[in-house]
Amino acid sequence: MGLFFRFIVSCVLMVGVGSPAVWAQTDIGTLKKGVVKIISKFSHGEKIGTGFIAAKSKKHLYIVTASHVVEGETEAPTSILVTFFTHQEEAFKAKIVKMEGDNPRGMALLKVKGDVPEDIQILSWDLTTQVHGGEEIHLIGFPRIGGNPWAVTKGTLSGFDGPVLKFSGAVAEGNSGGPVLYQGRVVGVVMEVTGQFGNAKPAQIAKFTVENWPGYPRQLAQVVPTPSLSPILPSGMATLVIETIPSDAQVYVDDAYVGQTAKGPLVMRDVEPDDYDLRVKKDGFRSWSRSITVKFGEERTVRATLKPGEALGISGVWKNPSEPAISYVLQQQGKQVTMVEVTTSILGNVVTAQGEGQLVSNQLEIMYRTAAGTMGQSTTTLSADGQQLVGNFQDFSTMIPVAISLTRASESPSAFLQSGSVDFNALQNFGQ
């Protein structure tokens, strides 16, 4: 550790202070787009902290923060929610890629998947600025007392104390995990706050740490079918082997065609560690699909067994027998699915929730918004005969999972709203 720290210090001292013109050209609103609010929910409360966007892969954003922001004293968080500056009305679920647990000055790396805002900003590390002490810095975060969301405050660097970058200024507990910004670039990550003083992990150490963790994105993978396995894996990359029964099936990765299994398994090399959607198709068989996570340096084999017959669809009207007044109208186009929740009463049919999502293999995931203005997510599994949806839903206002079991009541969604039709009348009596 001593040798590594001396190397870091030498890097810090190599180059002088950056040009003030760089900071003058940096818009603070742009920097806010790279800072996120993190809420870690536990069974008996929640923590609020700060993080910043450090990298982006094909399907994920990667967020750096302090480990204690997402770590409980006696339990793991039930959920971690991330909010972006340009899309504050919706929170996105985050997963922990890696963290330095049980370390008050530890770091954590999170990843967020989904339809995140397009105008996010990846913040740049500053690995070269020489710190003398006295430099003015900026902090963007979420101080609990008297602070506004994405509050911008000023501070002053004090210098290094061993492997710790010390600073002072208007800082509070909610700033933990946020970036210490000097002339618009990240020179440190806030780890601890005591009164008006704070400790940060220097950018050189922080960047070196997260970029060498398994799962951190490196370069975009080139997915190439090859006739045989290579015994040598490129550093950090993985090998993915797809076997199909029957053979001669078409293989797709994230909806992109990558080849066939006509001559045996399909081998893809130099695959970037990330999440991927696999789909296998063959005439006369139901499509097979699955979401997988490819890990750092692994060689993974996936076997797809296709069943004869046509693909199951999910379009129709679905009901819970124990709640006959509520119907779920699902309409599918490709993998995309829209949902309308309809509640029937003496006043007629009223739409009480709407949502959309995807059907991947037999997994249906829907993000919804209710008439009351709350939002949530449902995750269900379609049965092999296509007649049952079983899973749970979770409203973001309570974050309490609730079990749900639906039965297909009609194959025709449009018929549901036609009062007096056979489908309409049958639905009103369903479950009673």
Secondary structure by P-SEA (a helix, b strand, c coil): caaaaaaaaaaaaccccccccccccccaaaaaaabbbbbbbcccccccbbbbbccccccbbbbbbbccccccccccccbbbbbccccccbbbbbbbcccccccccbbbbbbbbccccccbbbbbbbccccccccbbbbbbccccccccccbbbbbbbcccccccccccccccccccccccccccccccccccccccccccccaaaaaaaaaacccccccccccccccccccccccccbbbbbbbcccbbbbbccccccccccccbbbbccccbbbbbbbbbbccccbbbbbbbbccccbbbbbbbbbccccccccbbbbccccccbbbbbbbcccbbbbbbbbbccccccccccccccccccbbbbbbcccccccbbbbbbbcccccbbbbccccccccbbbbbbbcccccccccccccccaaaaaaaaccc
